[in-house]
Amino acid sequence: MGKNLGKIIFLNAVGLTIFFSWYLPAEHGFWFTLDKSIFYYFNEQLQPESSFTYFVGLTNVRHFDIISLMAMLALYGYYYSKQDHLGKRKMWFIGVTMLFFAVILNQLGHLIPVQRAVRQDFLKIFIVSVKCWFLKLRIILATVFQAIMV
């Protein structure tokens, strides 16, 4: 723990810096330039009928989140099963601590009065038409990507 303390403090400082960057005024500093360039780059890749468009749509569906969570849980369970009694106890307390602080931080996050501008609103981007996607996927994408207009 002692030799990783510097790394832990550095990564926490980076996380706090990224979080508090939401308080910067709109279109301020290098964050906006970086964010805008990434946003434009990936929006250019969203073409009708492209595999990347389907990939983005599928990864933005709630089912994908559940599957990802189950995969992480399976990986944690695999390493848990390989531990001895002391290791299992340690991993159990790590898991409970992560869960506890995730719930606490989520609840505290709702108390912070932050209004973020949605990228699609202030960049005035309209990507591809909903008509390009099939059946249920296009309905899901229309709710995920609010900037998609017909």
N, C-alpha and C positions, 0 to 999 in steps of 0.2 A: 504494500500500500504506500509506503513512504517514498519509494522511487517513482511511483506513478502520480504522486500528488500534484506535481507541476503540470502534467498532462491533463489531469482532471480539472484543475483550476482554469487552464487555458481553454479547454473545450466548453466549460460552463460559461466563461466570458464570451466566447464566440456565440454560443446559444443566446445569451442575454442581449448581445449586440444585434443579432438578427431579429429577435423578438421586438426590441425597442425601436428598430428601424421603421416599424409601422407607424410610429409617432412622428416621423419626419413629414414635412409638408409634401403635398403631391408634386410629382416630377422633380424631386430633389436629389441631388448627388448622384454617385455612381450606381446606387442601387436601382434607380429608375432606368438608367441607360442599360445596365446589365439585364434587368427584368424585361424591358421592352425588346431587346435584341433576341433573347431566348424565346419570348412570346411570338415575335414575327417569324423566327426561324421555324418553329414547330407548326405555326399556322400555315406556312407555305407548303409544308409536307401533307397537310390535310386536303387531299384531292378526292373528288368523287370516285368511288369504287376502288380506292387504293387499300392495300392490306394494312398500311400504317393507320389509316382512318378507322378501320375495323378494330385494330389493336387498341387504339386510344378509347374507342367506344366501349369495348369489352372490359378494359381495366378501370373504367369509371362507373361500373355497375356495382351495386351493393353486394351481389353474389361473389364478385371477385374479392372484395374485402373479407368476406367470411371465409373463403377458401384460403386466402393468404394467412389469415389468423390461425386457421386450423393447421396449416403447414408449419407455422412458427411453433405452435403448441406441440405438434408431433416431433419437431426437432428438439425442443426443450425436453419433452418426455423421453426421447432417445438418450440424450445425455444424462438425464435423471436416472434412468434405469442402469446406466453403466457405473454409477457412483456407489461407494460404500455407505454405511449408515450415516457417518458424519457428513459426507458429501451430499447425500440426499437431504439431510436436515438443513444444510447450508443453502442448497438450491430451493428448498421449500420456503425458507425465510426470504430469500431474494425475490422469489415470485410473489409472495404475499406483500412484501414491501413495494415492489413495482406496481402492483395492482392498487394498493392503498394510495400511493402518491399520484397515480394516474387519475383516480377518482377525485382526490383532493384538488389537484391542479386543474382538472376539468371544471370543477365547481367554482374555483377561484377565477378561472378564466372568464366565466360568465359575468363576474362582477366588474370586470375592467371595461370602462366605457370607450371602446375602440370602434370607430366606424371606418372600415376599409373600403376604398373604392374598388369595385370589381374591374378587373383588367379590361374586360370586354366593353364596359361602359366608357372608360376614359380613353381608350385607344380607338373607339369607334370602328371596330373590325366586324365585318360580317363574313363568316367563312363560307362553307359550302351549304348547299340547300339540303333541307331535311329529305327532300324527294330522292336523294342519292342513296339513301340507306333503306334496308328492307324491313318490313313487318314490325315486330316488337322492338327491334334494336333502334329503329329511327324514333320511336316514341321515347325510349329511354334516353337517347342522345339529346333529344329536344329538351328534356328536363335537366340533363347534366350541363350541356352547353347552352346557356341562356342567350348567347349572342347569335345562334344559328337562326337565320330568318329565311323564309321562303322567298 
